[in-house]
Amino acid sequence: MKPISLNQISPPNRSLPDTILDSARAVILGKDRELRLALACLLARGHLLIEDLPGVGKTTLAHLLARLLGLDYARIQFTSDLLPADVIGVSVYDRAAESFRFHPGPIFSQLVLADEINRATPKAQSALLEAMEERQVTVEGETRPLPEPFFVIGTQNPLFQVGTFPLPESQLDRFLMRIRLGYPDAEQEKRLLAGEDRRIMVARQAPALTNAQLLTLQQQVTEIHAAHPIIDYVHAILQFTRSSDRFVYGLSPRAGLGILRAAKAWALLADRNYVLPEDVQAVLPACAVHRLVGGEAGQRIGEDEIATFILKHVPLSV
Amino acid sequence: MRKQPLCPVTESPDAKQVLALSLLVLATGLPLVRYLHWQINAFLLLLFVVRLFGLRWRMAIPGAWLRVLLTLAGTANCLYANHTLVGQDGGTALFVTMLALKLLELNTRRDLRLTAILTGFLIVIQFLFDQSLPLTIYLGAMAVGAVALLVDLNGGLGDARLRSTLRVAVSLSLQALPLTLALFVLFPRLTTPLWSLGLDSEQGTLGMSDSMEPGAISELVVNGELAFRVRFDSTPPHSDQLYWRGPVLWEMDGRRWSPGSVTLPADGADNPKLEQFANPIAYEIVLEPTHKTWLFALDMPVTAPDDASINRDFQLLSRQPVNSAKRYRVRSALDYRTAEPSASLRQQALQLPDNITPRMRGLVADWRSHADSDWALVQQGLAFFNRESFHYTLLPPKLGKNPADEFLFETRSGFCEHYASSFALLMRIAGIPARIVLGYLGAETNRIGGYQMVWQSDAHAWVEVLIAGRGWVRVDPTAAVDPSRIDNRSATRLLGAASPVRFSLDQASAVSQFVRSLRLLADTLDATWQNWVLDFSAADQFALLDRLGLGDFEYGLAVLMVLAVSLTLSVILLALMRDRSTPEPLDALYARFCQRLAAAGLPRRETEGSSDFGHRVMRQRPDLTAAVSRFLALYLPARFGSHPRPATIRLLALQLLGFHPKSAKRNA
């Protein structure tokens, strides 16, 4: 059995992901599970979509993760008049050099916060989403790689708000997870109100990881062992969503790969080097629901119930 | 394990595999060296040395052109050594040479796989030469080795290579066993070989010949091989009656006895006729291959097995030469009187060579004057051997042109053939018809196996004289020699007061006793192997069919074989199909764990994972915390970890043995 060698990069007894989570918990109160999912998503090299009402801490979470993971950070505020060039960058004629020079846009950052992504027009959205998938952008015939690591954290408002352009399913599929923050419970909210400004707290956080350490952790996620029963289980889940008459179309193979990858990251956060079925169950709501929403047939079930519905119908024998 | 995808097979073989393959081929081919011409062996040795050097220094491996040259040289070598490239010896030499050459051409994994498969052929070939149990066991081990190598070559099992690969190979071989057994029992045996592989050449087997000259039998006596095994239906006769009859010799040319050219008379007057004075005894013999048609039987055989007959000389003859071990049943009359032979045969038994000396005639005339009957004269002759200073020795002095005369009057030391030969001559001089019988005397009892063993060293020659009114009477002049004059250098023993002497090892010491029991045990194993495996013949197959009620059905055997093979294949297929639903040991253990908890009122939810379930149980029933967490600590890493250890399964099984949670109500 090959143990994960976390000890070389963290103090004994406390794994590196745990120290990150501890720091994050001090800033964002009462959202332990969401923080864990967000971190797992990034360790699984996935992009994260945070969907909620304004003011529940979406931006703070994105900013906090950037700080803790030691990533350089850019924020794009998506508005209805945002142009692709505002995201990617633009070539400007340099009179002195007598040539065009490329001015890279905010997307050339390790962590890009795409704020209120559903406020922009589909054209601007797709500029970002293509970059997310390919991890490179092509401007005027020249292909430029994006930095490594590269994360996008998108935030969006609930669709019933005025002035939104909902992301199409194909583009939602590119986010590994979608999480919701929701209001904090009473006690945590009182602590929040009594505490100091979150923005200052975020700015005070020291990076807990170097880029090399982050890449190592990402590598370790891929080395987590998923035994045959786990593969069988994930496959049964995919099959169920495809054969159930609740959904017009089921989860894609990419979704399956994503679920497995997220479950591995979840196992890593639990300091385990193999995946349990419970890991799959833990990440399934975040990984699957946004890919199935809108594709339901017959009577609509609430978004929150979709994951429960799936898990209740896929038996598990191990 | 079996569901793991095979690793991508890279095309260049690694040095360890090449070494393993080379050693496997070497070890598999080693027993064959005994049968190959020395030139072939030398060439093979050269190729192996080059191969082993090539492992360290790749430069040593010859290039394509040199390999072509080596191939030609190897073929020429085979031709030169055996004068042929076909047949058992020629073909084997060519195959082994080419296989060794292939070892110099292991460029890809495909080459390795091919060579490993050819090793299987190398194993099969050896059974043309030797079918003994030890070799079979050895080659069986080699076959498992070849399977293991193939497993490794086809992707292997990852890190823990040698032990788990061997385990897989053994389990694969065991899985093949039922089909092998079915084919062994049912594959049609040929009663006669369809093709000749030159198997009936008398290579290496030293056995009795159909003539006798001085020194012929003493050669056999130093041969330690088994001649045949006997199992008597009732108590074996006394050892001095164990005269195993072989060829009968009529003609003497002055030096050499031979069967002679006596033709069978057409009138049938000389067909064997025998008067019995006691019930014949029945026994079964398993004769080692002799490449002759002779079958040995006790004096005198009265009934012959189906595929044999009893000839004029009361010799049992098989219709086919005994090229492989032969089992047959005979009955013999120990107390008998043969019918009078015809006058022409009588005349044959009186023929004398032309080197009879006056001394010999004088001796006989002297006896005749003291004897009033033929039988009394025979007794005179035996008394002569006993009285005079005749020595019995394995190392007789060389005899010249007139061996009988020189032996009788000068050297006076010799072996059974000297005694038998000169005695028969003296009887003929006296006008008493006499002939020589070759065969074996005595038997060694194998208490472990419950049968008797007759060795080549038990070879013997004795005389039969024709006495009026009594027919042919057996006389053993060797038995007449005074025991005190037996050559001690040869380490001898006596079978009994009236028995002739026989040579054998000193059996007094404890060590030799132990060696003897080991030898008996080994022979018992060998006899069992012979009995159950090698002797399994077409006749046994038909007997089996008869018992199954398929005896009258022409293609019964083929139908049965096809049935057995398809049955085996469908069982395998079913097993493969069932495999998906068959729980692995770990799954079975987990299912039992869940059953026990369900019985205690804690059923697992259908969609609940083991970890969740365990923690829920621990929350609901804190008294079970220790047991459940112990189970989970072993089960989870074993079930979901990357390298489950087989030991874990045993530990879990042990834990579950003591895991009988009581339901909460009863507890309370």
Interface residues (C-beta under 8 A of the other chain):
Chain A: M1 K2 H225 A226 A227 H228 P229 I230 N273 Y274 V275 L276 P277 E278 Q281 L311 K312 H313 V314 P315 L316 S317 V318
Chain B: K3 D587 Y590 A591 E606 T607 E608 G609 S610 S611 D612 L636 P637 R639 F640 G641 S642 H643
